[in-house]
Amino acid sequence: MSDTPSTSFSMIHLTSSQGQVPSPRQMSLTHPVVAKRISFYKSGDPQFRGVRVVVNPRSFKTFDALLDSLSRKVPLPFGVRNISTPRGRHSITCLEQLEDGESYLCSHSRKVQPVDLNKARRCRRPWHSSMSISAHAHCSPAAAAPGVPRAPRRLAVFRNGDPKARRMVLLSRRVTQSFEAFLQHLMEVMQCRVTKLYSTDGRKVPNLQAVILSSGVVVAAGREPFKPGNYDIQKYLLPARLPGISHRVYKGNTRAENRKSGNWKVSIITSDLPNAGTSSQIYIVLYGRHRSSAPIYLYGTDGAQFQDGHEDIFTITIGNIGTLFKIRIGHTNSGISPSWHCKQIQLWNMNTEEKFYIPVQRWLAQDQEDGEICREFSVLNKGQPTLPVTVYEVLVATGELWNAGTVANVYISIHGEKGDTGSRQLFRSKSSINFLRGQTDTFSLEAVHLGDLCKIVIGHDGLGPGNGWFLDDVVIRDPITNHEYAFFCHRWLDQGEDDGKIVRELYAKDNSIIFARQKLEHKIKETWAAESWKFMKGNTLQFYNKLTGGFVRLHPDGLVDAVGKKGDKYGFFDVIFNKGNICIFQSHEIKHLSLALDRGFATGMARGEASTELRVLYQPNHCALLESARVRGLTVIFDSHGKTAGESSTGYANLSKEFVVFVKGVFLNSAVVLLATSLCQALCLRPDGSCTGVGNRSEKSYWKVHKISAGICMFESVKNAHMYLRIKDGQCDGTGTGDIDCHFKIKKNLQNASISLESTKSPGLFVGLQSDGQVKPVIYNKNGNVFFYPQVIKCTFILKYFVVLLF
């Protein structure tokens, strides 16, 4: 890491180095120490707006002095004891490592929870968030429309191990400034020590976001572990008055419901198979026509329950759920022998004297049958199930961005017109490893049939290194109706990306054609945003046709073909007009002719003719179509011999229309470029000198070109001057000093307009990316991990100044 304070990059005032390579003597020069203006944020708290601190030798003589000062400004239980980079991957240990203008995270331990610093100030406050707690709530996207004011949300809080001790808390602005402030508020409300929060099924609630996304009820605990209990809060979460119904009518319904409300007796028989008993905690959920119960843990005081061949009987109180139609039973997969084989379940409604018998005869074990530890059963009506039990096929597509995969535990809840599946972990798929970059995993999920599906809630627990996840979409197939439901996401579920959420609510697209069109349009929009810089006025282009293997040429007689060589003088075109994606491409050699479409065929015409206006249509594969601006659907086409053809005269409809577009003069000396690794990511230098391919398309990812000779260049970080990309000793990083380790041969890939960087000192080694986006030397291959898509930010010679349209 350089000790030199970084300076901000200006698009106008950055001067050329005239191609001079900095000498080792110049590299050793020191610079005067100046004040550094730095922003510090709180680990895991996107609501903390940060504090700005000026760091210089007079204000802080030691690193410990800075920590003590921050402890008074950043609210942490044990003060600020650790400072790290925004993603929490690198700790700062001395004042010299802090960089001017940068932002850092403060925490009281080595464990750091990342925060999206760019969007922290724009995040919606917690009291504006809402999540339905009813299993039968109306599933409409309009209900969750952004910008609609909502009242502060109510949260039910139980004392750990004591379901009778409960309080209702309003998630107001005052109590949700931070997670620690919220825990302090709960201590005052519950009149006991509160250091941890759990969901009703025993999962830890680690931060304020998880509180907001909870089902509306949490269990408050001190230092002790979670204690199962009947934390049934459904009746306490009902509004005091239903909208649209008079107060008198509602009171009458309440009395009628109370007469039906009350107790159920539950009998569960564990099979007498070997090792059928379990050490886990068993819970049950009852679904009625009115609503469902919360998870009810079944435990007693007379020793161990759910042992081989034993019957366990419990009495539970759940209020009025209406006519029972299904149950869900599961366990926490805890203890030394968590597997369980259940023989049968019987339920008695002690108010209505109705009895229900459910023959189970199934394993609930991750090492038996399908690995499920939670199952649903439909109650029997005259010996027949009220609803059928089905196995949904769930296809989960992880995005193709670098580091898109996750090692965290992923959970899904499917909602339909007849209830929901509850939270189910997706862990056993047809793939050997789940949720890898660019992979679609197929899971089976057994549940009582939900009818028409309306939404899913999907997320992960945020555990494990690199737990962030880019979810592309989810498709669920219903085998009973043969219907597919598509749920489009195409967003990060990552505390350090996007809006910081790790749980998302997605609504169904029940028309597969519309869903496919939406995905394609979104991809095309992203591709155009990344490639539109090429068509700025003043650029000189070449069009490579993938079918013919040649470049488009415009001859002096107006004839056009696609068999030109790379350096053919008739194969260059200047962009002389640009309006959106409509351009005019004038021959660089023959100034009075431009590429045109006339009567369905490509030709050369004089500037000013309407036929010379062509619309650029980018495809997801980085190729472009050239369409007439006057006649939709009429495109530039070549046959396999490179001759211009019409729509009806070619049998190579798609390949003969696609062109790979190259810009002349990208790697001129002193040019500033961005080396994109995907449509929205780029090669970036970190403060510690390491490189990654998951950087944002921002100034931190800009590289200055130093041309050594024809086709050989060096790349210097613009943000961190005198730090060069290099391959040395089997490592690839940005700590080069401008020597031969930093020299790269540029290999152009005609099939997708990308380039690859080969070390001149170590021929055969290229700058490559691992699946998590980390940079390392690799041998050339065509799987995409050595492809970089250059974008010119600034050039001082052929190209004029312009700003790239960043996505």
Beta strands, then each sheet from edge to edge (+ up, - down):
strand 1: 36-42
strand 2: 51-55
strand 3: 82-84
strand 4: 91-92
strand 5: 103-107
strand 6: 154-159
strand 7: 162-170
strand 8: 196-198
strand 9: 217-221
strand 10: 263-270
strand 11: 282-288
strand 12: 296-298
strand 13: 311-317
strand 14: 324-331
strand 15: 340-349
strand 16: 355-364
strand 17: 374-378
strand 18: 380-381
strand 19: 384-385
strand 20: 389-398
strand 21: 410-416
strand 22: 419-420
strand 23: 424-425
strand 24: 440-448
strand 25: 453-460
strand 26: 469-478
strand 27: 483-493
strand 28: 503-507
strand 29: 540-545
strand 30: 550-554
strand 31: 560-564
strand 32: 573-579
strand 33: 582-587
strand 34: 593-598
strand 35: 601-606
strand 36: 614-618
strand 37: 624-628
strand 38: 637-638
strand 39: 644-645
strand 40: 659-663
strand 41: 672-678
strand 42: 681-685
strand 43: 691-695
strand 44: 702-709
strand 45: 712-717
strand 46: 724-728
strand 47: 731-736
strand 48: 744-749
strand 49: 754-759
strand 50: 765-769
strand 51: 775-779
strand 52: 789-794
sheet 1: 2+ 1- 5- 3+ 4-
sheet 2: 7+ 6- 9- 8+
sheet 3: 13+ 10- 15+ 16-
sheet 4: 12+ 11- 14+ 17-
sheet 5: 18+ 19-
sheet 6: 24+ 20- 26+ 27-
sheet 7: 22+ 21- 23+
sheet 8: 22+ 21- 25+ 28-
sheet 9: 31+ 30- 29+ 32- 33+ 36- 37+
sheet 10: 31+ 30- 29+ 40-
sheet 11: 34+ 35-
sheet 12: 38+ 39-
sheet 13: 43+ 42- 41+ 44- 45+ 48- 49+
sheet 14: 43+ 42- 41+ 52-
sheet 15: 46+ 47-
sheet 16: 50+ 51-
end
